[in-house]
Amino acid sequence: MKKLLANLATTAAVTVGLAATPLSWAKVSPEQAARLERDLTPVGAERIGNADGSIPAWEGGLQSPPPGYDPEKWHVNPYSSDTAVLTINASNFSAHKDLLTEGHRAMFATYPDSYVMKIYPTRRSASYPKKVYEALKYNATNATLQERGTGVRNSRMTSPFPIPQSGVEVIWNHILRYRGREAAFRSSFGIVETSGAYSLVTLDYNYLFVYAQPDVDLAKIENKIFYLKTAAVAPPKLAGSMNLVHETLDQVRSPRQAWRYEAGQRRLRRAPQMDYESEVPNSNGTRTVDQVDMYNGAPDQYEWDLVGKQELYVPYNAYSLNAGGLKPEEIIRPGHINQELARYERHRVWVVEGRLRTGLSHLYHKRRMYFDEDSWHILVTEDYDDSNKLWRVSEAHTINYYQEPAVWTTLETIYDIQNRRYMVDGLDNEEDARDFNPDFSEGDFSPATVRREARR
């Protein structure tokens, strides 16, 4: 990698966010943190399985790629020999409702003739590099929340609170989870109408995860978490347009910075608003900015309640959806994706519920989120309108990548239950495999660089 952020001084402890009076001292005692080497995994999950054995013990996750893996090609499915132990459909879902989220129950009710969930043996595949586990142990006894939970401090490279004590801590565990140090890939998203008709937008994505770099003092890079640069490839009317985002940690103190280059205008402009309920460009009203990556940005609009842990059927190990060569029409179906390709497993998840603060405005007045205990990745979200009626259900179909051990979404869906349309994001099966070592530098993500690249 190029000399990344060479202007930054290394420090023994990274300070994240603002120096303000914390909402609570979220760090735990050394005695509690020692659990991460005993009954808890380094991430903070329970090491043991459940009582009936349907959730096995965590034994380190995927430690190496399966036989036949080629880094230049798509991921070999390590569980290709697994067969479904249960198929849930509209006729039997009520018998399994205790293991289904409210959103999944709504999907059965909305699409009784086509929606199914195929349940496979539970594979606790989540794994991370040793340096991430070391950072988690450090964070447990050092990381604290900022006032009102708008940021954290004294945290390194990954989830700050492996032993969480509040809902907002769990939210930050997802936002700051480790996804590698950088990544480059091409993928498509589209809106699927009730009829099944759709059109796709294809983008090149370049990420530099500043927070994930070792020994980086975030105070010297203005509170940033990552840089993101996207370039439109298709359709032709959008080709050449670019977006640049400098994602900040405490977005109340320092809002994210965003720029957009419109190919037709040949000008790079600051985006007027890119937060909370703002609509994502080209999403046709199906996705708010804070729904990208399931949830992101400042968590200050909601009162977050840590409901606790549940065992539920959730999307997991989506290697079939990640398979190379699949065409969009093999994945996209009217109403929902091809559920024959989706894999669900029984896992323990943390449940967090958010209610809109009095006096604030947002499309969603209540939000419920389900976090994987082994990775802190949000797997399912449910968003409710101002009548407390379920509106949208999102799923993150994740895999554990091999190039850089980390759990990340391979396909994301947002189902509009009320209007029977949905968004699908992450269609990259006909593209090159995700590159976790593109050798980016900070300068690659400056407005001046984007302006030069866009005008070529």
MISE-385850 format. One record per residue (C-alpha): residue in one letter; x, y, z. Coordinates in steps of 0.05 Angstrom, whole numbers, padded with zeros to 5 digits, always signed. Layout:
N
ATOM  type      c1      c2      c3
ATOM     a       X       Y       Z
...
This chain:
456
ATOM  type      c1      c2      c3
ATOM     m  +00000  +00000  +00000
ATOM     k  +00023  +00070  -00014
ATOM     k  +00045  +00110  +00047
ATOM     l  -00024  +00120  +00073
ATOM     l  -00037  +00185  +00109
ATOM     a  +00038  +00195  +00118
ATOM     n  +00025  +00264  +00148
ATOM     l  -00007  +00233  +00210
ATOM     a  +00031  +00218  +00273
ATOM     t  +00021  +00150  +00303
ATOM     t  -00007  +00145  +00372
ATOM     a  -00015  +00090  +00423
ATOM     a  -00089  +00102  +00429
ATOM     v  -00135  +00131  +00375
ATOM     t  -00183  +00184  +00398
ATOM     v  -00249  +00183  +00361
ATOM     g  -00300  +00239  +00360
ATOM     l  -00305  +00300  +00404
ATOM     a  -00276  +00312  +00472
ATOM     a  -00342  +00322  +00508
ATOM     t  -00376  +00297  +00570
ATOM     p  -00396  +00225  +00554
ATOM     l  -00467  +00200  +00558
ATOM     s  -00441  +00142  +00599
ATOM     w  -00375  +00109  +00613
ATOM     a  -00386  +00052  +00565
ATOM     k  -00319  +00019  +00578
ATOM     v  -00320  -00042  +00622
ATOM     s  -00272  -00065  +00676
ATOM     p  -00211  -00109  +00660
ATOM     e  -00246  -00166  +00695
ATOM     q  -00306  -00160  +00649
ATOM     a  -00262  -00152  +00588
ATOM     a  -00227  -00217  +00606
ATOM     r  -00291  -00252  +00586
ATOM     l  -00270  -00239  +00513
ATOM     e  -00219  -00294  +00523
ATOM     r  -00264  -00340  +00563
ATOM     d  -00339  -00347  +00554
ATOM     l  -00345  -00293  +00500
ATOM     t  -00312  -00291  +00432
ATOM     p  -00264  -00234  +00416
ATOM     v  -00323  -00198  +00383
ATOM     g  -00366  -00206  +00445
ATOM     a  -00412  -00263  +00424
ATOM     e  -00427  -00324  +00467
ATOM     r  -00377  -00378  +00452
ATOM     i  -00423  -00435  +00470
ATOM     g  -00479  -00461  +00427
ATOM     n  -00552  -00461  +00447
ATOM     a  -00588  -00513  +00489
ATOM     d  -00614  -00557  +00432
ATOM     g  -00551  -00552  +00390
ATOM     s  -00583  -00517  +00331
ATOM     i  -00532  -00460  +00342
ATOM     p  -00463  -00491  +00350
ATOM     a  -00405  -00464  +00390
ATOM     w  -00360  -00412  +00357
ATOM     e  -00293  -00445  +00340
ATOM     g  -00257  -00389  +00305
ATOM     g  -00300  -00381  +00243
ATOM     l  -00271  -00390  +00173
ATOM     q  -00196  -00392  +00183
ATOM     s  -00177  -00403  +00110
ATOM     p  -00210  -00406  +00041
ATOM     p  -00240  -00472  +00019
ATOM     p  -00204  -00516  -00032
ATOM     g  -00208  -00488  -00103
ATOM     y  -00211  -00415  -00083
ATOM     d  -00178  -00367  -00133
ATOM     p  -00169  -00295  -00109
ATOM     e  -00181  -00271  -00180
ATOM     k  -00248  -00306  -00183
ATOM     w  -00312  -00309  -00143
ATOM     h  -00316  -00342  -00075
ATOM     v  -00322  -00417  -00071
ATOM     n  -00381  -00435  -00027
ATOM     p  -00352  -00470  +00034
ATOM     y  -00421  -00499  +00051
ATOM     s  -00443  -00522  -00018
ATOM     s  -00458  -00592  +00008
ATOM     d  -00508  -00566  +00059
ATOM     t  -00581  -00581  +00048
ATOM     a  -00639  -00543  +00077
ATOM     v  -00665  -00571  +00143
ATOM     l  -00731  -00533  +00137
ATOM     t  -00770  -00495  +00085
ATOM     i  -00818  -00443  +00112
ATOM     n  -00875  -00418  +00069
ATOM     a  -00943  -00385  +00077
ATOM     s  -00976  -00450  +00099
ATOM     n  -00929  -00464  +00158
ATOM     f  -00897  -00399  +00177
ATOM     s  -00943  -00388  +00236
ATOM     a  -00915  -00452  +00267
ATOM     h  -00846  -00420  +00266
ATOM     k  -00866  -00348  +00281
ATOM     d  -00826  -00346  +00346
ATOM     l  -00762  -00352  +00305
ATOM     l  -00783  -00302  +00252
ATOM     t  -00776  -00226  +00254
ATOM     e  -00839  -00186  +00246
ATOM     g  -00813  -00165  +00178
ATOM     h  -00806  -00236  +00154
ATOM     r  -00875  -00253  +00179
ATOM     a  -00901  -00194  +00139
ATOM     m  -00865  -00219  +00077
ATOM     f  -00903  -00286  +00082
ATOM     a  -00968  -00249  +00090
ATOM     t  -00954  -00202  +00032
ATOM     y  -00929  -00255  -00017
ATOM     p  -00963  -00319  +00004
ATOM     d  -00956  -00353  -00064
ATOM     s  -00882  -00342  -00075
ATOM     y  -00844  -00324  -00012
ATOM     v  -00804  -00379  +00022
ATOM     m  -00747  -00382  +00072
ATOM     k  -00699  -00441  +00066
ATOM     i  -00666  -00455  +00133
ATOM     y  -00597  -00486  +00131
ATOM     p  -00551  -00513  +00186
ATOM     t  -00522  -00456  +00226
ATOM     r  -00449  -00441  +00209
ATOM     r  -00414  -00391  +00254
ATOM     s  -00366  -00370  +00199
ATOM     a  -00350  -00299  +00223
ATOM     s  -00275  -00287  +00231
ATOM     y  -00228  -00227  +00231
ATOM     p  -00153  -00215  +00231
ATOM     k  -00115  -00219  +00296
ATOM     k  -00104  -00144  +00297
ATOM     v  -00180  -00133  +00299
ATOM     y  -00187  -00179  +00359
ATOM     e  -00132  -00141  +00394
ATOM     a  -00167  -00076  +00379
ATOM     l  -00233  -00103  +00407
ATOM     k  -00199  -00121  +00472
ATOM     y  -00169  -00051  +00477
ATOM     n  -00236  -00019  +00461
ATOM     a  -00273  -00058  +00515
ATOM     t  -00235  -00022  +00570
ATOM     n  -00223  +00045  +00537
ATOM     a  -00279  +00065  +00489
ATOM     t  -00332  +00114  +00514
ATOM     l  -00393  +00148  +00486
ATOM     q  -00396  +00221  +00471
ATOM     e  -00451  +00265  +00498
ATOM     r  -00519  +00244  +00469
ATOM     g  -00485  +00185  +00437
ATOM     t  -00465  +00225  +00375
ATOM     g  -00395  +00195  +00374
ATOM     v  -00345  +00153  +00411
ATOM     r  -00273  +00163  +00434
ATOM     n  -00213  +00121  +00453
ATOM     s  -00231  +00068  +00402
ATOM     r  -00189  +00031  +00351
ATOM     m  -00205  +00005  +00281
ATOM     t  -00268  -00035  +00296
ATOM     s  -00330  -00041  +00340
ATOM     p  -00320  +00001  +00403
ATOM     f  -00364  -00038  +00452
ATOM     p  -00356  -00114  +00449
ATOM     i  -00394  -00118  +00515
ATOM     p  -00449  -00067  +00503
ATOM     q  -00493  -00036  +00556
ATOM     s  -00540  +00006  +00514
ATOM     g  -00575  +00007  +00447
ATOM     v  -00534  +00065  +00420
ATOM     e  -00470  +00026  +00435
ATOM     v  -00495  -00031  +00392
ATOM     i  -00510  +00019  +00337
ATOM     w  -00439  +00043  +00339
ATOM     n  -00413  -00028  +00337
ATOM     h  -00446  -00036  +00269
ATOM     i  -00425  +00032  +00242
ATOM     l  -00352  +00022  +00261
ATOM     r  -00346  -00053  +00249
ATOM     y  -00285  -00076  +00210
ATOM     r  -00294  -00084  +00135
ATOM     g  -00222  -00084  +00114
ATOM     r  -00175  -00025  +00105
ATOM     e  -00196  -00010  +00033
ATOM     a  -00238  -00040  -00022
ATOM     a  -00255  -00031  -00095
ATOM     f  -00312  -00063  -00134
ATOM     r  -00365  -00053  -00186
ATOM     s  -00438  -00070  -00173
ATOM     s  -00509  -00051  -00194
ATOM     f  -00573  -00032  -00159
ATOM     g  -00644  -00024  -00183
ATOM     i  -00716  -00013  -00163
ATOM     v  -00762  -00072  -00178
ATOM     e  -00833  -00051  -00192
ATOM     t  -00894  -00092  -00173
ATOM     s  -00895  -00123  -00243
ATOM     g  -00823  -00146  -00236
ATOM     a  -00797  -00093  -00285
ATOM     y  -00731  -00060  -00266
ATOM     s  -00673  -00019  -00292
ATOM     l  -00604  -00021  -00263
ATOM     v  -00552  +00032  -00245
ATOM     t  -00480  +00007  -00245
ATOM     l  -00427  +00041  -00203
ATOM     d  -00353  +00033  -00189
ATOM     y  -00341  +00038  -00113
ATOM     n  -00275  +00057  -00081
ATOM     y  -00268  +00057  -00005
ATOM     l  -00212  +00078  +00041
ATOM     f  -00230  +00060  +00113
ATOM     v  -00190  +00112  +00151
ATOM     y  -00214  +00087  +00219
ATOM     a  -00191  +00016  +00203
ATOM     q  -00118  +00037  +00191
ATOM     p  -00070  +00017  +00246
ATOM     d  -00040  +00073  +00289
ATOM     v  -00080  +00130  +00259
ATOM     d  -00097  +00191  +00301
ATOM     l  -00167  +00210  +00277
ATOM     a  -00162  +00278  +00309
ATOM     k  -00114  +00297  +00254
ATOM     i  -00160  +00276  +00198
ATOM     e  -00220  +00317  +00221
ATOM     n  -00263  +00263  +00253
ATOM     k  -00268  +00220  +00190
ATOM     i  -00286  +00146  +00186
ATOM     f  -00277  +00131  +00112
ATOM     y  -00273  +00161  +00043
ATOM     l  -00318  +00136  -00012
ATOM     k  -00315  +00151  -00087
ATOM     t  -00366  +00125  -00136
ATOM     a  -00368  +00131  -00212
ATOM     a  -00429  +00115  -00254
ATOM     v  -00418  +00065  -00310
ATOM     a  -00489  +00054  -00334
ATOM     p  -00541  +00072  -00358
ATOM     p  -00511  +00118  -00411
ATOM     k  -00548  +00179  -00385
ATOM     l  -00512  +00174  -00318
ATOM     a  -00445  +00148  -00343
ATOM     g  -00388  +00193  -00321
ATOM     s  -00424  +00222  -00261
ATOM     m  -00385  +00216  -00196
ATOM     n  -00397  +00222  -00121
ATOM     l  -00346  +00235  -00067
ATOM     v  -00361  +00226  +00007
ATOM     h  -00318  +00241  +00068
ATOM     e  -00355  +00203  +00122
ATOM     t  -00347  +00234  +00191
ATOM     l  -00357  +00201  +00259
ATOM     d  -00393  +00253  +00300
ATOM     q  -00439  +00281  +00246
ATOM     v  -00473  +00329  +00294
ATOM     r  -00408  +00366  +00305
ATOM     s  -00380  +00355  +00236
ATOM     p  -00431  +00334  +00182
ATOM     r  -00408  +00288  +00127
ATOM     q  -00379  +00323  +00067
ATOM     a  -00405  +00303  -00001
ATOM     w  -00393  +00326  -00073
ATOM     r  -00427  +00306  -00138
ATOM     y  -00401  +00313  -00209
ATOM     e  -00455  +00313  -00263
ATOM     a  -00426  +00291  -00329
ATOM     g  -00472  +00336  -00368
ATOM     q  -00452  +00398  -00329
ATOM     r  -00378  +00382  -00322
ATOM     r  -00377  +00413  -00252
ATOM     l  -00362  +00384  -00184
ATOM     r  -00411  +00413  -00133
ATOM     r  -00421  +00404  -00059
ATOM     a  -00482  +00362  -00046
ATOM     p  -00533  +00404  -00008
ATOM     q  -00557  +00351  +00041
ATOM     m  -00536  +00279  +00050
ATOM     d  -00562  +00255  +00117
ATOM     y  -00619  +00224  +00156
ATOM     e  -00682  +00218  +00113
ATOM     s  -00653  +00250  +00050
ATOM     e  -00667  +00207  -00011
ATOM     v  -00610  +00167  -00041
ATOM     p  -00599  +00189  -00113
ATOM     n  -00633  +00144  -00165
ATOM     s  -00669  +00104  -00111
ATOM     n  -00739  +00128  -00132
ATOM     g  -00760  +00142  -00060
ATOM     t  -00744  +00072  -00034
ATOM     r  -00682  +00087  +00006
ATOM     t  -00662  +00142  +00054
ATOM     v  -00589  +00162  +00063
ATOM     d  -00587  +00132  +00133
ATOM     q  -00610  +00064  +00105
ATOM     v  -00546  +00054  +00064
ATOM     d  -00506  -00004  +00094
ATOM     m  -00571  -00020  +00133
ATOM     y  -00559  +00040  +00180
ATOM     n  -00507  +00096  +00182
ATOM     g  -00496  +00167  +00205
ATOM     a  -00513  +00205  +00268
ATOM     p  -00559  +00165  +00315
ATOM     d  -00584  +00226  +00352
ATOM     q  -00655  +00228  +00321
ATOM     y  -00678  +00167  +00359
ATOM     e  -00682  +00141  +00430
ATOM     w  -00649  +00072  +00424
ATOM     d  -00672  +00016  +00469
ATOM     l  -00630  -00047  +00477
ATOM     v  -00686  -00100  +00476
ATOM     g  -00637  -00157  +00486
ATOM     k  -00617  -00221  +00450
ATOM     q  -00661  -00269  +00411
ATOM     e  -00652  -00332  +00370
ATOM     l  -00680  -00319  +00301
ATOM     y  -00676  -00343  +00229
ATOM     v  -00635  -00290  +00192
ATOM     p  -00598  -00285  +00125
ATOM     y  -00528  -00313  +00131
ATOM     n  -00471  -00343  +00090
ATOM     a  -00501  -00319  +00024
ATOM     y  -00449  -00351  -00020
ATOM     s  -00502  -00374  -00070
ATOM     l  -00524  -00303  -00081
ATOM     n  -00451  -00283  -00087
ATOM     a  -00436  -00336  -00140
ATOM     g  -00400  -00312  -00202
ATOM     g  -00436  -00312  -00268
ATOM     l  -00507  -00304  -00241
ATOM     k  -00547  -00256  -00284
ATOM     p  -00593  -00203  -00253
ATOM     e  -00654  -00239  -00280
ATOM     e  -00634  -00301  -00242
ATOM     i  -00636  -00262  -00176
ATOM     i  -00692  -00211  -00187
ATOM     r  -00764  -00234  -00183
ATOM     p  -00830  -00196  -00176
ATOM     g  -00841  -00178  -00102
ATOM     h  -00775  -00204  -00076
ATOM     i  -00709  -00235  -00097
ATOM     n  -00704  -00308  -00117
ATOM     q  -00712  -00340  -00049
ATOM     e  -00684  -00406  -00075
ATOM     l  -00616  -00372  -00075
ATOM     a  -00624  -00341  -00006
ATOM     r  -00597  -00377  +00055
ATOM     y  -00624  -00368  +00126
ATOM     e  -00595  -00396  +00190
ATOM     r  -00613  -00395  +00264
ATOM     h  -00569  -00345  +00300
ATOM     r  -00568  -00304  +00363
ATOM     v  -00580  -00231  +00347
ATOM     w  -00580  -00167  +00389
ATOM     v  -00646  -00130  +00380
ATOM     v  -00647  -00054  +00384
ATOM     e  -00709  -00010  +00376
ATOM     g  -00708  +00064  +00360
ATOM     r  -00765  +00113  +00370
ATOM     l  -00763  +00182  +00339
ATOM     r  -00748  +00236  +00389
ATOM     t  -00804  +00284  +00405
ATOM     g  -00804  +00345  +00360
ATOM     l  -00761  +00314  +00306
ATOM     s  -00782  +00293  +00236
ATOM     h  -00764  +00230  +00197
ATOM     l  -00800  +00184  +00148
ATOM     y  -00792  +00128  +00199
ATOM     h  -00822  +00138  +00268
ATOM     k  -00798  +00071  +00295
ATOM     r  -00741  +00026  +00273
ATOM     r  -00723  -00043  +00296
ATOM     m  -00655  -00074  +00280
ATOM     y  -00625  -00143  +00287
ATOM     f  -00549  -00148  +00297
ATOM     d  -00509  -00211  +00287
ATOM     e  -00474  -00228  +00352
ATOM     d  -00413  -00255  +00315
ATOM     s  -00399  -00193  +00273
ATOM     w  -00442  -00134  +00296
ATOM     h  -00468  -00130  +00225
ATOM     i  -00542  -00111  +00220
ATOM     l  -00577  -00169  +00185
ATOM     v  -00649  -00145  +00184
ATOM     t  -00684  -00079  +00196
ATOM     e  -00757  -00059  +00202
ATOM     d  -00780  +00012  +00191
ATOM     y  -00849  +00038  +00212
ATOM     d  -00890  +00099  +00189
ATOM     d  -00921  +00152  +00233
ATOM     s  -00982  +00106  +00244
ATOM     n  -00935  +00053  +00273
ATOM     k  -00950  +00010  +00212
ATOM     l  -00893  -00032  +00184
ATOM     w  -00869  +00001  +00120
ATOM     r  -00802  -00028  +00098
ATOM     v  -00762  -00090  +00113
ATOM     s  -00688  -00093  +00095
ATOM     e  -00641  -00153  +00092
ATOM     a  -00565  -00157  +00089
ATOM     h  -00544  -00221  +00056
ATOM     t  -00473  -00227  +00081
ATOM     i  -00412  -00271  +00071
ATOM     n  -00345  -00276  +00105
ATOM     y  -00296  -00253  +00052
ATOM     y  -00231  -00290  +00042
ATOM     q  -00183  -00237  +00015
ATOM     e  -00190  -00197  +00079
ATOM     p  -00227  -00237  +00133
ATOM     a  -00288  -00195  +00148
ATOM     v  -00364  -00201  +00146
ATOM     w  -00396  -00154  +00096
ATOM     t  -00458  -00150  +00053
ATOM     t  -00458  -00183  -00015
ATOM     l  -00531  -00166  -00031
ATOM     e  -00578  -00117  +00004
ATOM     t  -00653  -00113  -00005
ATOM     i  -00704  -00061  +00018
ATOM     y  -00776  -00086  +00013
ATOM     d  -00832  -00035  +00012
ATOM     i  -00888  -00076  +00044
ATOM     q  -00941  -00023  +00033
ATOM     n  -00927  -00009  -00041
ATOM     r  -00901  -00079  -00061
ATOM     r  -00837  -00056  -00094
ATOM     y  -00766  -00064  -00072
ATOM     m  -00694  -00043  -00082
ATOM     v  -00638  -00092  -00093
ATOM     d  -00565  -00070  -00085
ATOM     g  -00501  -00108  -00096
ATOM     l  -00511  -00143  -00162
ATOM     d  -00439  -00156  -00180
ATOM     n  -00439  -00229  -00201
ATOM     e  -00416  -00213  -00272
ATOM     e  -00361  -00167  -00249
ATOM     d  -00290  -00178  -00223
ATOM     a  -00283  -00201  -00151
ATOM     r  -00280  -00149  -00096
ATOM     d  -00209  -00122  -00088
ATOM     f  -00188  -00110  -00015
ATOM     n  -00119  -00084  -00033
ATOM     p  -00127  -00031  -00088
ATOM     d  -00070  +00010  -00059
ATOM     f  -00107  +00076  -00048
ATOM     s  -00079  +00138  -00015
ATOM     e  -00114  +00196  +00019
ATOM     g  -00100  +00240  -00042
ATOM     d  -00142  +00194  -00086
ATOM     f  -00204  +00220  -00049
ATOM     s  -00194  +00295  -00054
ATOM     p  -00244  +00339  -00093
ATOM     a  -00188  +00361  -00139
ATOM     t  -00172  +00288  -00157
ATOM     v  -00245  +00272  -00170
ATOM     r  -00251  +00334  -00214
ATOM     r  -00191  +00313  -00255
ATOM     e  -00215  +00241  -00262
ATOM     a  -00285  +00262  -00282
ATOM     r  -00261  +00308  -00337
ATOM     r  -00217  +00257  -00372
